[in-house]
Amino acid sequence: MSFQLTVLKVLAGQPTGRASVAEVRRAVEILMNSGRDWTDRMKRLAEHAPDLNIFSAKFVIRDALGWEITQEGRQFLSALEKTVADQRERPQSTIDPPSNELHAHALDAAMPHGAPCDRRRWPRRRPRKARSDRRTA
């Protein structure tokens, strides 16, 4: 859940790793309303931790003074951010065709020659707009 990841990020950004509930709430509100960059970043992280519960996983502890990120929480957040960063930096190979092209080639190879063609596989083409500067014969 991206809200819980935002809480982890807020606590990890505190010098002591601790903040009162009011401070966490204020910081989370600012970040969640700061724009698409933050939201998209948290969604990318949340894709890799869909069932995250920071309290039951003991990544954050609660007491009368507020919330504190644990060492396990810091390690989890660091590993998660590294995983997402590695995925974003991995370049696409120019030698290998994209997976959808591989799929299309595999379908072509599997179909016997002369078999009826499934035209739904290809996107429809839009009709071209008539150009007034074209000459006709």
C-alpha positions in Angstrom: 0.0 0.0 0.0 1.5 3.3 -1.1 0.3 5.2 2.0 2.3 2.8 4.3 5.3 3.2 2.1 5.0 7.0 2.4 4.9 6.6 6.2 8.1 4.6 5.9 9.8 7.2 3.8 8.7 10.0 6.2 10.1 8.1 9.2 13.3 7.2 7.4 13.8 10.9 6.6 13.7 11.9 10.3 17.1 12.2 11.9 16.1 9.8 14.7 13.7 7.7 12.6 10.9 8.9 15.0 8.0 11.3 14.7 4.8 12.0 16.4 1.6 10.9 14.8 0.7 14.6 14.0 4.1 15.1 12.3 3.7 11.9 10.3 0.2 12.9 9.3 1.3 16.4 8.2 4.3 15.1 6.2 2.2 12.4 4.5 -0.4 14.9 3.6 2.2 17.2 2.0 3.8 14.4 0.0 0.5 12.8 -1.1 -0.6 16.1 -2.5 2.7 17.1 -4.0 1.9 15.8 -7.5 2.1 12.9 -9.8 5.8 12.3 -9.3 5.4 11.2 -5.7 2.3 9.3 -6.4 3.8 7.4 -9.3 7.0 6.7 -7.3 5.0 5.2 -4.5 2.8 3.1 -6.9 6.0 1.6 -8.4 7.2 0.7 -4.9 3.8 -0.6 -3.9 3.7 -3.0 -6.9 6.6 -4.9 -5.3 4.9 -5.0 -1.8 1.2 -5.4 -2.4 0.3 -6.9 1.0 2.5 -4.7 3.1 1.5 -4.0 6.7 4.3 -1.9 8.3 3.1 -2.6 11.8 2.6 -6.4 11.7 5.9 -6.7 9.8 7.5 -4.7 12.6 8.9 -2.1 10.2 7.4 0.6 12.4 6.8 0.5 16.1 4.2 2.6 17.9 4.3 4.0 21.4 2.9 7.0 23.4 5.4 9.4 21.8 4.7 8.5 18.2 6.0 6.1 15.5 9.6 4.9 14.9 11.0 3.1 11.9 13.0 -0.1 12.9 16.2 -1.3 11.4 14.3 -4.0 9.6 12.0 -1.2 8.2 15.1 0.7 6.9 16.5 -2.4 5.3 13.2 -3.3 3.7 12.8 0.2 2.3 16.3 0.3 1.0 16.0 -3.1 -0.7 12.7 -2.2 -2.2 14.0 1.1 -3.6 17.0 -0.7 -5.0 14.9 -3.3 -6.8 12.7 -0.7 -8.4 15.7 1.4 -9.4 17.4 -1.6 -11.0 14.3 -2.4 -13.0 14.0 1.2 -14.3 17.7 1.3 -15.3 17.8 -2.0 -17.1 17.9 -1.1 -20.8 15.9 -2.9 -23.5 18.0 -5.1 -25.7 18.1 -3.9 -29.3 18.9 -7.4 -30.5 15.9 -9.2 -29.0 12.5 -8.2 -30.3 9.8 -7.1 -27.8 7.8 -9.9 -26.3 4.7 -9.1 -28.3 6.7 -9.6 -31.5 8.0 -12.9 -30.2 4.4 -13.9 -29.5 3.3 -13.0 -33.0 6.1 -15.0 -34.5 5.3 -18.0 -32.4 1.7 -17.8 -33.5 2.7 -17.5 -37.1 5.0 -20.6 -36.8 2.3 -22.6 -35.0 -0.4 -21.9 -37.7 -0.3 -24.2 -40.7 0.1 -22.6 -44.1 -3.1 -21.9 -45.8 -5.0 -21.7 -42.4 -7.5 -18.9 -42.1 -6.0 -15.7 -40.7 -7.3 -14.1 -37.5 -7.4 -10.5 -38.4 -8.3 -9.5 -34.9 -4.7 -9.8 -34.0 -3.7 -6.7 -35.9 -4.8 -3.2 -35.0 -7.2 -1.5 -37.3 -5.9 1.2 -39.5 -7.5 4.6 -39.6 -8.5 5.9 -43.0 -6.2 8.5 -44.3 -7.4 12.1 -44.5 -7.8 13.3 -48.1 -5.1 15.7 -49.0 -6.0 18.5 -51.4 -2.5 18.9 -52.7 -2.5 15.3 -54.2 -2.6 14.9 -57.9 -4.7 12.2 -59.5 -4.2 10.6 -62.9 
